[in-house]
Amino acid sequence: MQVFDHPEFDHHRQIVFGCDRDSGLHAIIAIHDTRRGPALGGLRIYPYASEAEALTDVLRLSRGMTYKSALADLPLGGGKAVIIADPRREKTPSMLQAMGRLVESLGGRYITAEDSGTDEADMRIIRSETLHVSGLGHDGDSGDPSPFTAYGVFCAMKSAVRHRFGHDDLHELRVAIQGVGHVGAHLARELHAAGAQLVLTDVDRDSLGVLADELGAESVMPDAIFDADVEVFAPCAMGAVLTEAVVGRLKAGVICGAANNQLATAEVAERLHGRGVLYTPDYIANAGGVIEVEAQRHPHYNRSAVMRHVERIAITVDEILSRAQAQDMSPAVVADQLARERLAV
């Protein structure tokens, strides 16, 4: 398996492969950058089809975390961890404990938190083996960052809608949300409260039906979401959803969602730009969660301060979209440039 010549390798500081025979752990931790601070990034458990697929994902995700923290002005670097397993059938306490020992072996260079396939309870198990865990909450409150991620996407969406349509009033705006798990469901409720008309989909048809009934939303089959007649498309499931084929089907003028690594390839960003579709770079829009998780690491937690920090996501989106318009460039390219500028300071 190639690493240094891998197309997603970006001068990562460290890549660790961990295995524990007794628990069945097969994990990869990627530390992309630590210039601003320790590399913080969630632990994803997913039944990857191959080790190569898992490596590609962890390399892309860790780089995204570096850029996310830089643009959110956090004292953190970027990292990510993945476990190759089905979280519903194969995740066990012993596997999580072995993962905790792997994190501990890095001496604080990497801090883990929850992500797809993990939750706060899992982090508490990992915490039994290492102190380098965040997202455990304060004073009995949940450490789930999902509501903060969703609120950040909501703030970013208002900014993107203003740039694309000339207003940030979401009333009667039609929004398609792909994936209504923790973050997607919170985002749907935020948008419903703002008066948006929703089209929802999820592979979990039962949860989808409950949420659609609660919000009076339209629900469609997963593949049909790309053809929805909407102004905004919000990817909130797994990454690489924006392929050349999908871009040709979308009717939305704005893309703004919570999923990581939404672009299947860099060329897709140029295709969106050429079609006049305003793409909001995912690692900016979904930074609310890492802002919250970073705040939880400190003894004097202030929720109001966290919310104000999350709301500043809209200011960053404004800056990137304004630069992109002035330079006639894709916002994805401009966002990467701005992140690298901040890393170089």
LINQUIUR-V16503 format. One record per pair of residues at least 24 apart in sequence whose C-alpha atoms are under 7 Angstrom apart, sorted by the first residue. I is the first residue (numbers start at 1). J is the second residue. If there is no record, write none. Layout:
BEGIN
i;j
I;J
I;J
END
This chain:
BEGIN
i;j
1;52
8;56
8;59
8;60
9;59
18;102
20;98
23;94
23;95
24;95
25;83
25;95
26;83
26;84
27;82
27;83
27;84
28;81
28;82
28;83
29;80
29;81
29;82
30;58
30;59
30;62
30;79
30;80
30;81
31;62
31;78
31;79
31;80
31;110
32;62
32;63
32;66
32;78
32;79
33;66
33;77
33;78
34;76
34;77
34;78
35;77
36;75
36;76
36;77
37;75
37;76
37;77
38;76
38;77
38;108
38;109
38;110
38;111
39;76
39;77
39;78
39;79
39;109
39;110
39;111
40;76
40;77
40;78
40;79
40;110
40;111
40;112
41;65
41;78
41;79
41;80
41;111
41;112
41;113
42;80
42;81
42;112
42;113
42;114
42;115
43;80
43;81
43;82
43;112
43;113
43;114
43;115
43;118
44;81
44;82
44;83
44;115
44;116
44;117
44;118
45;82
45;83
45;84
45;85
45;86
45;87
45;116
45;117
45;118
46;83
46;84
46;85
46;86
46;87
46;117
47;84
47;85
47;86
48;84
58;82
61;261
64;283
67;339
68;283
68;284
68;287
70;339
70;342
70;343
71;284
71;339
72;287
79;110
87;117
93;125
96;122
96;125
96;126
97;125
97;126
97;129
99;126
100;126
100;127
100;129
100;130
101;129
101;130
103;130
104;130
104;132
108;132
120;144
134;293
134;296
134;297
135;293
135;296
137;296
138;296
145;289
145;292
145;293
146;182
146;183
146;289
147;183
147;186
148;288
148;289
148;292
149;183
149;286
149;287
149;288
149;289
150;183
150;184
150;186
150;187
151;187
151;288
152;285
152;286
152;287
152;288
152;310
152;311
152;313
153;257
153;258
153;285
153;286
154;187
155;311
155;313
155;314
156;285
156;313
156;314
156;317
157;256
159;314
159;317
159;318
160;254
160;280
161;254
164;278
170;194
170;195
170;196
171;195
171;196
172;196
172;197
173;197
173;231
174;198
174;230
174;231
174;232
175;199
175;230
175;231
175;232
175;233
176;200
176;225
176;228
176;230
176;232
176;233
176;234
177;201
177;233
177;234
177;235
177;236
178;202
178;225
178;234
178;235
178;236
178;237
179;235
179;236
179;237
180;208
180;236
184;236
201;225
226;250
227;251
235;259
240;264
243;268
244;268
247;272
253;277
253;278
254;278
254;279
255;279
255;280
256;280
256;285
257;282
257;285
258;282
258;285
258;286
269;330
269;332
270;330
273;330
279;331
280;331
281;331
281;332
281;335
284;313
285;313
END
